[in-house]
């Protein structure tokens, strides 16, 4: 969504080997983001959605990643087929702020 690239192309950048369940860690995700030219900085702890600032990639309980726009209160969950939502039952664990340049350049491969 932020890269302007299809999921399959991004997923192809992660070496899952022979795993049938594709679990991704922060290490793998940050590696892909750096490969795409992002300056990822460090991870921030989150105990609630109120801790998340700006637009961020958020790791939630259950080993899942979503995109959250804290400024507008919009949750973008790739596992939710019906699109963005204004509410989430997911519990945040940590997050990576999305650099402003990536937000401005979203959709421009």
C-alpha positions in Angstrom: 0.0 0.0 0.0 2.7 2.5 0.9 5.2 1.2 -1.7 2.9 1.3 -4.7 3.9 -2.4 -5.3 1.6 -5.4 -5.3 1.6 -7.7 -2.2 3.2 -10.5 -4.2 6.2 -8.5 -5.2 6.8 -7.4 -1.6 6.2 -10.9 -0.2 8.7 -12.2 -2.8 11.4 -10.1 -1.1 11.0 -12.2 2.1 12.6 -15.6 2.2 10.1 -17.9 3.9 11.8 -21.0 2.6 9.5 -24.0 2.7 7.1 -22.6 5.3 3.4 -22.8 4.4 2.4 -20.2 7.0 4.1 -16.9 6.1 5.1 -15.3 9.4 7.2 -12.2 9.2 9.3 -10.7 12.0 10.3 -7.0 12.5 13.8 -8.0 11.3 12.5 -9.3 8.0 10.1 -6.5 7.5 12.6 -3.8 8.3 15.1 -5.5 5.9 12.5 -5.3 3.1 11.8 -1.6 3.9 15.5 -0.8 3.9 15.9 -2.6 0.6 13.1 -0.3 -0.7 15.1 2.7 0.5 13.3 3.5 3.7 15.1 5.0 6.7 13.4 2.8 9.3 14.9 4.2 12.5 13.9 2.3 15.6 10.8 0.5 16.9 8.5 2.1 19.4 6.6 0.3 22.2 2.8 0.5 22.2 0.5 -0.6 25.0 -2.5 1.0 23.4 -3.6 2.7 20.2 -3.1 6.0 21.9 0.7 5.4 22.0 0.9 5.2 18.2 1.8 8.5 16.5 1.3 9.5 12.8 1.2 6.8 10.2 2.8 3.6 11.4 3.3 -0.1 10.6 2.0 -1.8 13.8 2.8 -5.2 15.1 -0.3 -6.5 16.9 -0.9 -9.5 19.2 -1.2 -12.7 17.3 1.9 -11.9 15.1 0.2 -9.8 12.6 1.1 -6.4 11.0 -1.3 -3.6 10.0 -1.0 0.0 8.9 -2.5 2.6 11.2 -3.1 6.2 10.5 -3.3 7.6 14.1 -3.9 11.2 12.9 -7.2 10.1 11.2 -8.0 7.0 13.3 -8.0 4.6 10.3 -6.9 1.0 10.5 -5.7 -0.7 7.3 -5.5 -4.5 8.0 -4.4 -6.6 5.0 -6.3 -9.5 6.4 -9.6 -7.5 6.3 -11.0 -7.8 2.8 -13.6 -5.1 3.2 -11.1 -2.3 3.4 -10.0 0.3 6.0 -11.9 0.6 9.3 -12.3 3.1 12.1 -12.2 0.5 14.8 -9.9 -2.4 15.7 -10.1 -5.2 18.3 -6.4 -5.9 17.7 -4.0 -5.1 20.5 -0.8 -3.1 19.5 2.6 -4.3 20.7 5.1 -2.1 18.9 5.2 0.1 15.8 7.5 1.6 13.3 6.7 5.2 12.2 6.4 5.6 8.5 8.8 8.3 7.2 6.9 11.3 5.9 8.7 11.0 2.5 7.1 7.5 2.1 3.6 8.9 2.8 4.0 11.7 0.3 5.5 9.3 -2.3 3.0 6.5 -1.8 1.9 4.9 -5.0 5.0 6.1 -6.9 7.1 3.0 -7.6 
